[in-house]
Amino acid sequence: MTALNAPPFRAYLAIVAGWFFGFGLQTTLFPGVVYFTLAETPERLGLAQMSLTLPMLFLLPVAGVLAERKDRRGVLVIFYALASLFAAALAALLIFGALTYSLLIVYALLIGVCGAFVMPARDSAINPMVRLSNRMGVPVSLQKAVIVTSLVQFGAQIAGMATGYFAQTIGPGPLFAVQAGGFLLGTLAAIAMPRMKSRRRNKPHVLRDLLDGLRAVSQSDVLGPMTLIMIAVGLFVVGGGFFVIIPVLVKDIYNASYAALSGLLVVFWVGAFLANVILARLKQIERPGRVIVLAQLVTVASLGMLAFDIPFAGLFVLDLFWGLGAGVAISLSRAVVQEYASKDQMARVLSVYQLGLFGGMPLGAALMGYVVAELGPRQSAWIPMLGLALVLLIISITTPILRIKRRDPHGA
C-alpha cells in the first residue's frame, strides 16, 4: 500500500495498533477475570461488561465536539497515557491479589472514559492523514486508507487476543501489564504525529454542536440507517452475544477457560481480517448498503446457530463466518460514513455513529446477563438473532440503504 510510505500515516497506524492490541487483550482478559478468576454470576458479568462501554454512551458526543475544537494529537496523547496508567494499576492489583469486583468496575469505567475520548479523535484524524499523504506525493483514496487502517486494527486485535491465551498459564495480571505497554506505544506514536489544530473559525456553544451532530445523522438518508445498524449490532451482537453469551458458553457448556475464549476471539477477528484483505483487493464497491445488509445476515445466521448443540470445533467454524460478515460490515459502513459526513462535522458525526455501537453495548450486556442466567446461553441466542433480523428488515424496507451509492472515491 502506497499510504505506508507516508510517515504521518505510519504514525497514525501505530496509534491504531497500540490501542487495538490493548483492546484485543482486554477483550479476552476482562470477561475471564470476572467469570473465571472472580467466579461471578452471569448477571454480574453482564453488569461488568456494561461498565466498560457505559461512559461512551454519555461522553462520545461531547468527545466528538472536543476533537473538532482542540488539537486531536493532544487529546490522543493524554487519554492514551491515562489508559496505560489504569491498565498498569489493574495489573498490580491482580498480581498482588488485591482485586475485588468493585475495583474492577472502577477500572472498567475509567478505561471506558479513555475510550470515549480516544475514539472520535483517532477516527476523525484519518481524513487529515489522507490529505497530508496526498500533499506529500503519496496518493491514497479514503476507502484504501480506511481498509488499511481496518487491517491494522484487526491484526492488532488478533495479536492482543492471541496473547490472552497465556492467561491460562501465567495468570491475567502480567498480561494487563502488557496491555499497558500497548497503550504506551500509542502514546509515543501520538507524540510523533503532526499537530491537528481545529480548522473551525466559529465555535458555538457545545450543546449546539452536539445537536448539530445528532441532526446531521438523523436527517441523512445514509448516515441515519448506518447508525441504526450500529445500534442493533451493539445491542444484540456485541453487548448480548460477545460480551455475555460467548464467555458463559465457554465455561458452562464446554467446560473451558481463558485459552478457549482467546481462541474464539482470535478466529472471529481472523475472519474480519480476511474480509478486509478481500475488500482491499476489490475495486470500489458501488452499492455498499446491499453488501452491508448481506454481511449482517451472516451474523444473524451465526447467532441462530449458537442455539444448537454444536461441537466445540463447530463453534470455531461458526465464529469464522461471523467474523467475515462483521469485517465487511464494519469497514464498508465506516467508509460510507466518512464519505457522506461533511468535513466541518466529521468528528461530531463519527461520534454519533460510534455512539450507536457503543451506546447499544452496555444495555445489551446488562439485559443479556439476566436473560442468560434465566434461560441459559443457548436459548438466549434466539433473542439477539431475531432482534438483529427485525432491525435489518425494517431498515431495508423503510430507508434507501439498499440504493446507497459511493461518493468522493479519492477522499481528499
N, C-alpha and C positions, 0 to 999 in steps of 0.2 A: 504494500500500500504506500503510495507516494506521500500520504499525510504523515507517515512515520519519519520522513526526512525533515520535518519542521520541528525545531527544538521546543517551541511553545506547546505544540500538540503532544509531544512526547512527555512533557511535564504534566500536561492535563491527564494523559493516560496513566501516569504514575499515581496521580491523585485518585483516580478511579480504582486502580488496582489496590492501593493501600486500604481504602475504605471497604471495598467489597471482599478482600481477603479476610479482614477482621469481621465483617458482617457474616460471611460464609462460615467462619469458625464459630461465631456466636450462635448461628442457626442450629448447629449440631450441639454445642455445649449447653446452651441455656435451658432448653426443654429437658435435656438429660440431667442437669443439676436439679431441676425441680422434681422430675418424676422418678429418676433413677437414684440420685445421690440423697436428696432430702426425703424421698419416698412420699411425696404429697399426693393428693387425690386429683382426679381429672378436673374437678371444679376449680381447685387452686392452681392447677396447671393452666387452665384457660384464663384465670384472672392474672396470673403472672405474665403470660404471653400478651394479654391485653395491655399491661403496663408498659411493654416495650414500644407500642405504637400509639398509645393514648395521647402523649404530648403532641404528636404530629396533627392529631385531629384539631387541636386548639391553636397550634403555633405555625403551621405551614403557611396559611395566608399572610400572617404577619412577617414570617421569614421571607416570603416572596417579595413583599414590598421592601424589606431591608436590603435584599440582594440587588434591587434596582436603584436604591438610593445611596448605597455605600460601595466601597471597593470590595468586590467579591473575593479577591485574594485575601484580604484581611479577615473577612468572615470565615473563610476556609481555614486559615492558619489557627485562629482562636478555637474553633469548635473541633477541629481535628486534634489539637493539643489537649483539650479538655477530655475528649473521648479516650485518648491514650492514658490520661491520668486515672480516669474512672475504671478502665479495664485493669490497670495495674493494681488499684486498690482492691478490686474483686479477687484478683489472683492471690493477693496477700491474705485476704480473709479465708479463702479456700485452703491455701497451703498451711495456715496455722489453725485450721479447724474452728474458726470463729464465725462462719457464715450461718445466718438464720434466714428463714423465709422473708421476714420483714426487711432485712438488709438487702436481700436480692431484689425485692420490689423497688427499693430506693435506687439501686443501680439501674434497674430497667427504666425507671422514669428519667433518670439523669442522661442515660445514653440515648433515650428517645428524644430528649430536648436537643442534644447534639445533632442527631439525625435530621430533625425538623429544620434546623438552620443550615446544615450542610447541603441538603438535597437541592433546594432551588438555586443556591449559589453555584453549586457544581454543575447542575444540568443546564442552567442558562449560560454558563461560561463556554459551552461548546460552539455557539454561534460566533463570538469574538475570536475563538481559536481558529475557526474555519476561515473567517475574513483575514486574519493575520497570516495564516498559511498561504492564502491566495496572493496576498500582497508581497510575500517573500518569494513568490515564483514557484510555489509548491501547490498546484491546483488540486482541490478536493471538493466534491459535492457534499451537501449536507447529509444526504442519505448514506453515502460512503462513510462519512465521519461518524454518524450515529451507529452504523453497523460495526465499524472498527471498535468504537467505544463499547458496544454491547459485547463484542468478542472478548475484549479485555475484562469487562465486568464479569462475564460468565466464567472465563478462565480463572480469574482471581477467586471467585466464589467457590469454584470446584476445588481449587487448591486449599482454600480455607476449610471447606467441609471435609476434604480428604484428611487434612491434618487432625480434624476432630476424632478420627479413628483411634488415635493413640491415647485418648482419654481412658480407654478401657484398661490400659496398662500403667500409665503414669498419673492418671487422675486429671480432672479438668483444671486444677489450679495452675500448673505450669503453662497450660495452653492458653489461659486467659492472659498470661504474661506475653505470650507470642502474639495474641490479638493486639495488645497494647503496642507491640512493635510495628504491626501493620498500620495502625493509626498514626504512629510516629513517622513512618515512611511518607504517608500522605501529607503530614505537616511539613516535612522538609521539601517535598515536591511543590507544595503550595507556595512556599517561600521563594522557590526558583521560578515561579510563573511571573509574567509581566503583570503590572498593575492593571486593573479593570475598573476604572472610575465610572461613576454614573454618567451617562450621556444625557440625562434629563435636565432640562433647564428649569422647568416649573415643577415644584414639589408640593402638591396639595396635601391636605390632611390625610393621615394614614388611613382613616376609615373610608375616605372617598376612594383611595387607591384599592382597598380591599373590595369595595363594592364594584368598582370598575372591572376588576379581575373576574369576580363572580358573574357580572353581567356579560362580559365578553364570552365566557364559556357557555352560559345558559342560553344566550341568544344566537349562538352559532349552530348551524345545521351539521357542522363537522365536529367541533370541539365538544359540544354537548353530548352526543352519542358516545364519543370516545371516553369521556369522563364517566358516563353511566356504566359502561362496560367495566371500567376500572373499579367502580364502587362494588359491582357484583363480584368481580374477581377477589377484591379484598375481603368482602363479607363471607362469600361462600367457599372460595378456593383456598386462599392463603390463611385467613383467620380460622375458618372452620375445618378445612381439610388438612393443611400442612401443620398448622400450629397445634392442633389437638388430636385429630383422628390418627394421623401417622404415628406420633410417639406412643399413643395408647395401643395401637395395633402392634407395634414393635415389641412392647413389653408384655402386654396382657394376652395377645393371641399367639405371637410367635416366640415368646419367652427369650427375647434378645435384648441387647443393650446398646451402648454407645457405638460399637463397630457397625452394627446393622443400621442404626439411624444415620450414621455418617455415610454408609454405602448407598442408602436410598437417596439421600440428598445429592450425593455426587452424581448418581445415574440421572436424576432429574435434570441437573444443570448441564451434564454432558449432552443430553437431548437438546436443551436450549442452545448450547454452544454450536452443535452440529446444524441446527436450524439456521443460525446466523451465518455459518460458513456457506451454506447453500444460498442464502439471500445475498451474500456478498458477491457471489459468482453470477448472479442473475442480473438482467437488465432491470431498469426501473419498473416496478410493479404499478401499473396504471389504475388498477381498481383495488386499492389496499383494503377497503372496507369489507369486500367479499372474502378476501383471504383471511382477515382478522376473525370474522364470524366463523368461517370454516375451521380455523385453528382452535377457536374456543369450543366448537362442537367436539373436537378431540378430547378436550378437558372434560366436557360433560360425560362422554362415554367412559373416560378413565375413572371419574368419581363414582359412576354407577357400578363399575366392576369391583370397586372396593367392598361392595356389599356382599360379594360372593366369597365362598370358601376356596380361594385360590391358593396354590402352594407358594411358599416363600419366594422361590425363584420366579414364579409368575408375577409376583408383586414388583420385582425389579424390571421385568419387561414392560409391564403396565406403566411403571414410573418413567421409563424412557420415552414412550409415546406421549405421555403427559408433558414431559419437558420439551419435546419437539413442537407441540402445539403452543405451549407457553412462549417459547423463544420467538416464534413467528409473530405472535400477537404483541408481545412486549416491544420488539424492535420497530415493527411497522406502525403501531399506534403512536409511539414516541416520535417517529419521523414525521408522521402526518400532523401531529400537534405542533411540532417545531415549524413546519411549513405554513400552517394556517394561522398561527399566532402572530400578531403584529410585533415588530421589533421593540417598540416602546412599551409593550405589555408582556414581553416574553416571560420574565421571571414570575409575574403575577399569574399568568395563565398556566405556566408549568406547575406552580404551587397548588393551584386549584385542581389541576389534572391529577397530580400526585396525591392530593387530599382525598380524591375519590378512592384510590387504592388504600392509602394508609388510614383513612377515616373509617372504611369498612372493616379493616382488620381487627381492631380492638373489640368491636361489637360482635363480630363473628366468633372470635376466640372465647369471649366471655360466655356467650349463649351456648356455643357448641360444647364447652366444658360441662355444663349442666345436662345437655342432651346426651352426651356420650356416657356420663355417669348413670343416666336413667335407662338408655336403650342399648348401650354398648357401641363399640366403634363401627361394627359392620352395618347394623341397621341405621345408624346415624348418617351414613354416607348418602342415603337417598335424599336427605334434605338439601345439602349443597348442590347435588346433581340437578334436582328438579328446580331449585331456585335459579341457578345459572341458566338452565334451558329456557325457563319462562322469560327471564330478562332479555335473552338474545332474541326470542320470538317477538316480543313486544317492540324492541328497538328496530328489528328488521322490517316490521310492518308499519311502524309509525314515524320512522325517520328515513332520510335518504342515505343511510350508511352504505347500502349496497351499491349506490351510484357514485360514491365519492371518487374524484379523480385527483391525481397528484398535482402539486403546484410548486413552482420555483425549483426545478431539479438541481440547480447549482448552488442553492442555499446561501449565497453570499449576501 
